[in-house]
Structures are given as structure tokens and as C-alpha cells.
């Protein structure tokens, strides 16, 4: 029998099959995840080549970090699935009498998963792991802006899963809109706030639950009470990972005014040491901007800021054909510059200054609730002031993305940076419905 191909046919098949996956055991779900792991490892060379083709990721012999993260998530889910799926007993209220009460985490049903282009493999399969672990079915759309990775990802899914369990569709925005018309039970989207609003509106039509992993203007605050060279290097790593196209990248930095120039010197020293060869910018060490539209956007930010009086430090050499942009620092950026209003998503760092912690709080609040914040300080009072006066998805003090690397901690945004959280057990519960169950003793008739 030929498998259904159209989205509506796949949806109809999954609507029936979701009851099978809901009733599946921990061992059965672990078996699916184990087969997925084996397929990923078997296609590792193709995945590396695809990431290099789409984003100019260095085709190193070691495993790409986003693939390693997926395998780690699979291993953790397989190891703990039985524990996660077990009913969680609670002590019932005394007025209920002699009853048993517990929370049962059950599958949400059919999940629609959209992957972003900046980490087109990792941010497709990392959400898919808890979707499968929680006993759901899934309709998956890789991102068309990373076509090579989309192709190999789709091939892996088709090798491992039947379409009534996990189906994959490749296509553009028209396909995405078609999929959003399906009355699925849950939508998992990673991407920009602008598209997130569209996805949320579509979910509202069917009262579907939703996980939005967005971004925002993630600040880094440096007060000079820690080693500036170390802080500058960690911020530079965050700013240039994947050519700055990462939702957790420091979007801008606020440095205590009297330490700004020293910070910039250390930051530039890191850039020249790690992204330049023989005094020339080496795009292969940074990666490329995903497409010409996004490169033009970054150039517009730079031109607009300098036209308003900002000072450009470092290179801004571009290769329009290869979509590459050299690292750039902007000083004395006026508040009305576009680069301070929009998420940058590229290797451009505005360096702002402050003298009082209240200035930091005011600036961060003005940019909404970011996905992450980074505070480099040994001054506990300043750290507490910033944390108490702002809101963000997560925070790392004296480091970069440490809060997102430990699967014991939930990862996700708040407000304009998203809703819902995953990683580890938090992902399992995000993709589950917490069902309350009370069992009273049976009454027998006379």
C-alpha cells in the first residue's frame, strides 16, 4: 500500500495513530530514539558536508556541536524515560478522604515542528526527541534556507519512522502556511518573533498548545570587576559562533564607561587571533551569512549607525557572492540607530557604556525580555540589581550560555523571546499534558 503523501492525508493517518503512540511503553519509545541515534551517526559525514554547504561550517573531523547535543538528548531520554513516564504521586487533600492521587504525563497528540535555518539540524532533532519521548506523533518541516541539511534530515526521518508516526515535508513558506491550517494538537516553532506571531495566531484557530523559541536583544553587561580579557573573549566566542547567527549570541554589550576602550582592545585581539590569518580576515573561520537578504540587512545596520555618527572599529569587509561579513564593532551608537532596535543576528557588536546599574536596567527593559542575559561581575549588588530589575529566559553570570548547556535547567524564552521550555525532563513535560487523576475507593452495594 502506498503511504499517504499530502499533508491532509498524513494528518488523517496520524490522527488515528496518535492513540498507538500515546499507549506505547518506555521501551518502545526508547527503541525509536535508539534507531534515530544510529541513523544520525551513520549519516554523520553527510550532515557535516550539508552544514558546510549551507552555513560554511568548518568540515572538521570532529562531530559538529549541534549533532553532539542531539545525541546527548537522545541518550538522556533513553536512560530516564521509564522514570519520566511513571505516575507522579501527590498527597491528596484531607477532605477527599482515602483516595489515591497522582499526575500522569500523557502525550499531547499530533505535533507540528518547524526548524530554523541557523542550526538547521540541531534545532530540528532536539525538539523531536522530547516529542517522541512523550509519545506524540509529528509532522516536521526542515528549513528551506538550509537545503542541504534539510535533505539529509528528511532522509534520516524517513529511514527511521513511518509517516503515520513522524512525517517530514520539505518546502517553502507556502508549505508552512498549508501545514499551519492543520488542526494539530501542539506546534513547536523556533525562529523570529515576527514569524512567531503568525504561528501563534494559527495555533489559536485550533486552540493548539504552542512552544515558541524566539530570541531578542540579549545583553552582556561588563562592569570591570572581573578579568576584562576573559570577559571579552567569552563575549567574542558568543558573538561569532555560527557567524553570530544564534539566538543566544550577545546582541550588544554594556561596559562601565572607564573600561570601554580596554574591553574593545581585548575583544579585537580575540577577533584578530581567531578569525584572521596572516592579517587578513578568513571567512572560513567564521562562517557565512545565510543569504543575501540577511547580509544586506547587516550592511544596512552598519551604514545606518555610522551615518548617524557611530564609530566603526575593525573590518566590515564583505563578499556579496559568498555572503560573508567580517566582524565589526560599533562605538558611540545613537539610541535611534536601527542596530539598537532590531536583533542583529550577525557578527556586529555595538558597545555601549554605563556608569550606574540603573542605566543597565533601563536599557535592558527597553529591549523587551531577551532569551538570555550575560553579566560579568564580581559585584553581587550589581548582579542582584540587574536580575531583580529585568526579565529574561535565562541568565549566565561570568560566562556564555552556561545556563543553556545543563539539561537539568529549562531552556526557553519569556514574553517576546518565547514561551515554553525544553531540554531534559523539561522537554518531556513541555510536550506532555499533565493529567490529574484521583482514584476513590469503590463503593459496594448491600
N, C-alpha and C positions, 0 to 999 in steps of 0.2 A: 504493500500500500504506500502510495506517495505521501510524504509528510506535507502538511499544510504549509503554505509559503506566505500568504498575505498576512499583515498584522491582525486583521479581524479574525482570520482563521486560527492563527496562533493563539490569540486571546481566548477564543472559544474552547480550544483544546486545553489551555491552562486553567480555565475556569473549572473544568472537571478535575484535572489532575492535581490542583492545589490541595484537595482533600487527601490525596495519596501522600503528598509530601508533608502535610500537616501531621499525619499519623505515623510518619517514619520514625525509626528509632535513632538513637545517638550513633549506633554502629553504622546504620545505613547512610546517615548524613556524613559521617566521618569517611566512609568509603568514597563518596562522591568528591569530597575535598582532597582525599589522597590521590585519586585519579587526576584531579586538576593539577595538583603539585607535580606529579610525574610528567604530565603533558607540558607544563611550563618548563621544567628542567630539560626535557627532550628538545624543546624549540629555543633554547637559550641563545644559540648563535644567531638565529633569525631575529629574535627580539632585539639583540644588541645592534644588529645591522639596521633594523627598522628605526630604532631610536636615533641612530646616527643619521639616517636619511631624513627623518622628519625634523630633528632638532639640532643636528650636528653634535650629538653627544659623543664624547671620545669613545671609539670602539675598543675600550680596554679589555684585556683578557679576563679581568675580574668581573664578578656579577654586578650588573647595574643596581644601584641602591634601591630603586623602586621595585625591582624584581625581588630583591632580598627581603624587602618589607612585606611583600605579598606572601612569600614562603614562610616568614616568621608568623604572620597572622594565621595561615593555614595550620601550622604546627601547634600553635596555641589553642586554636579552636578544636582540633582533633583531640588534644590532650585533656581539654576541660569540658567537652560537650555534654557528657553524661551529668556532670555536676551542674552545669548551667541549665540543663533541661529539667532537672529534678524539681518537684514542687517545693516552694519556699514556705515552710510553716510559719504561722503567726499565732500569738496568744490571743484568743478571742476575747471580746468584751465580756465582762462577767454577767451582764444582763441577758446574754444569749444562752446562758445555761451550758450544759455539757455538749458542746459542739466541737467539731474539727474545722479549722480554718487555714487556708493556705492560698498562695498566689501561684498560678500556673502560667508560665510564659508560653504562649501559643503563637503560631505563625500568623502574620498579617494577611497573607494570601498572595496575590499577584503583585510583584514589584516591578516598576519601570525604572531602569537605571540609565542615566546619561553620564558619559565620561567626558572630561575636559581634554583640551589639546596639550596643556603644558606638561602633564605627567600622564600621557595617554594610556600607558599600560598599568602603572601602579594604581591610579585613581579610577580605573575600571574594575580591576580584580580585588582591590582591598575592600570596597563596599560589597562586591559579590560574595566574598567569604562569609560575612555575617548573614547575608540574605539566604544563602544555602544552609548555614548552620542553624538558623532559626526555623527552617522547614518551609520556606517560601518557594514559589516559582518566580521566574524573572524573564522580562523582556529587556534586552540590553542593546544600547546604541553606542558604539565607539564613536570617537570624534573624527569627522571628515577632514579636519585640518591637519591631521597626522595620518595620512592614508596608509603608509607602510605598516605602522603599528596597528591601525585598525584592521588591516587584512590579516596579520598574523594572530591578533587577538581573536578575531572572528573564527579563524580556523581552529584555534585551540578549543574554543567553546563548543564548536560543532563536533569536534572529536570526542569530547568528554560527556556532553549532555544530549539527551533527546530534546527536541524542540518544545515538547509539552512541559518540560522541566525548566530548561533555560534556552531561550531563543535569542538569536542575535540578528540585527538588521543594520546594514551599512547604508548611509545616505546623508543628505544634507538637511538644511533647515525644513524643507517641505516634508521630509520623512519625520523629523522631530515633531512637527505640528500634527501630523497624522497620528503618531503614537500618543500624543497628549490628548487626543479625542477618546482614547480607550478608557473605559471606566475601571481603571486598576484600583488596587487597594492601597498602594503606597508608591510614592515617587521619591527617588534619590537622585539629587542633582548637585553636581559640582561645577561651579563656573562663576560668572559675573553677577553682581546684584541686579543689573538691568534684565538679564535673561531670567534670573531667579524670580523676579516679579511675574514674568509671563508664565513660568512653570507653576508658581503658587496659585495664580488665577485659574489655570487649567485644573489644578487639583481641587480647587473649591467647587468646580462644577459637579464633581462626583463625590465630594466630601471625602476625598482620599487623604490619608495622613501623608506627611512630607518631611524629608530631611533635606535641608539646604546647606551646602558647604560653599560659602562665598569667600570674601576676602576683606578688602578695606585698606585704609591707610595705616599700616602697622608702624607705630613709632618705636624708635630706640632713643633712650634717654641716657646721657653720659654726664655725670657731674664731676668727674676728675678725681674722685676719691679712690678709684681703683687704677690699676696699671693701664695707661691710655693705649699703649701699643697692643696689648692683649684685647682690649675692647674694640679697637679699630679693626684688628684682624678678624675677630668674630663677626662683626657687622659686615665687613667686606666679604667674608665667606657667604653670609646670608644674602647679601645683595647680588652676588654674582653666580650663585647656584642656578643652573639652567638659564643663564643669561638674564637673571633677575625675574624670570617668568615663573614665580612661585608665590602662592597666596600668603605664605609665611615670611616673605622677604621683608626686611626693614624698609619701609617706604620712604621714610625721612628720618633724620637724626636731629635731636636737640642736645646741644653741648653747652656746658657752662661757658659763658662768654669769654672768660680769660683763658680758656683751654682750647678754644676752637682751632687756632692755627696749628697747635701741636697735634691735635687729633687728625686734622687733614693731612699733615705730613706723614703720620703713621699709616693712615688709610691709603694714601698714594703709594707709599713704599710697598705695601702689600700688593696693590694692583700691579705695580711695575715688576715685582718679583715673581708673581704668579701668572700674569696674563700677557706679559710681554716677553719676547725672545730677541736678544741682540738689539734691544732698544726699540723694537717695532711691535706694535700690537699684533697678537696672534689669535685670530678668531677661533681657531680650533681648540684653544684652551678655555674659551668662554662658552661657545655655542652660538646659535643664530636666533634671531627674532623669527617667530613662526611664519610670518608672511609680510608682504609689502605694506598692507594696510596698517598693521601694528608698528612697523618700522616708521612709517610716515607719521603716525601718532606721536611716537617718541621724539622724532625730529621737531615736530610742532611744539612739543613741550619745551624743548631746549631753546628753539628760536623765540618762542613767546616769552620765556623767562628772561633771556638776555636782552630782548628788545625793551623789556620793562626795567632794565638796569641790573639784573643779576650778573654775577661774575662766573664764567665757566673755567673750571680748573681741570687740567688733564685733557685727554683726547676726546674727540667726538667724531673720529673718522668713520665714515660709513661706506659700505659696499652695497649699493642698492640691489645688485643682481643676486648677491649671496645672502642678503637680509642680515647683515652684521652691523653692530654698533659698538664702538669702543666705550669703555667705562667713562663716565662723566660725573663731575661733582659741581654743584651749583651753590654759590655763596650769595648772601645778601638778596635772597629771593623775596620780592614784594608779595604781600598777602593775597593780592588779586591775580597772581600768576596761575595759569591752568594746572601747572605741575603740582601745586599745593592743594588743588581741589579734587583731582581725579587720582585713582590708584595708578601708579606708574607702570608696574609690571615690565621692568626692563632695567638695564644697568646704569641708571641715573639716580644720583643721591643728592637731594637738597640737604644742606647742612644749616640748621637754624640755631639760634642761641637763646639762652635764658639766664637770668640772674636769681630768680626766686622760683621755688617749686610751684607756686600758684600759676605762673606763666605756663608751665608744662601742662598742668591740669586743664587750663583754659584751651590750650592748643589741641590737646587730645580730644576733649569733649567736642570741639568744633568739627572734628573729622568723623563723628559718629562713633559706633562701637566696633573697633577693629577686631580681626581674628586673633591677633597676638600683640603683646607688648613686650619690650625688652628694656630692662632697667639695669644699668651698670653703675653700681654704687655700693659703698660700704656704710653709707649714712642711713641707718634704719628709719630715722624720722622721715627722710625724703621718700624712701621706698613706701612707707606706710601712707604718706600723704598722697602719693600718686595712685596707689592701689585703692585707697578709700574714695578718692575723688573722681575715679574713672571706671569704665566697664569695658571688658574685652573677653573674647573667647577663652584665652589662656594667657599666662604670663611666665616668662623666664627672667630671673634676676641673675645677672652676671653670666650670661651665656646666650646661645641662639638655639631656638626650637627644642630645648631640653624637655619642655612640658609636653611636646607632641611625640616624643620618642618612647615614652614609657606607656605600654598598653594598659597599665593599671589606672591610668588617668584618662578621663573622657576627652576626646578631641572634637571640637566643633565651635561654631560661632554663636553670636548673640546679636539680636536686632539686625542691623544692616549687614552684618558679617555672617548671618545664617541662623539656623535653628536645628536642634537635634545634635547628637554627638555619637561618635563611634570609637572604635579600637577596643579590642579585647571583649570582655563581658559587656561593656557599654554598647558595643555594636550589636551584640546578640540581643540585648534588651531593646535597643532602638528599633530593630527590625522585628520585634515581637510585640504582641499585645499582652499586657499584664492582666490576666483574667482572675478575678476574685472568686473563690469557691468556699462555701460554708456547707458542711455536711452535718445535719442534725440527726440524732438517733431516731430510727424508725419506730413509729408507734404501732403497737399491735392491738387489734380489736379483741373484745371479750368473746 
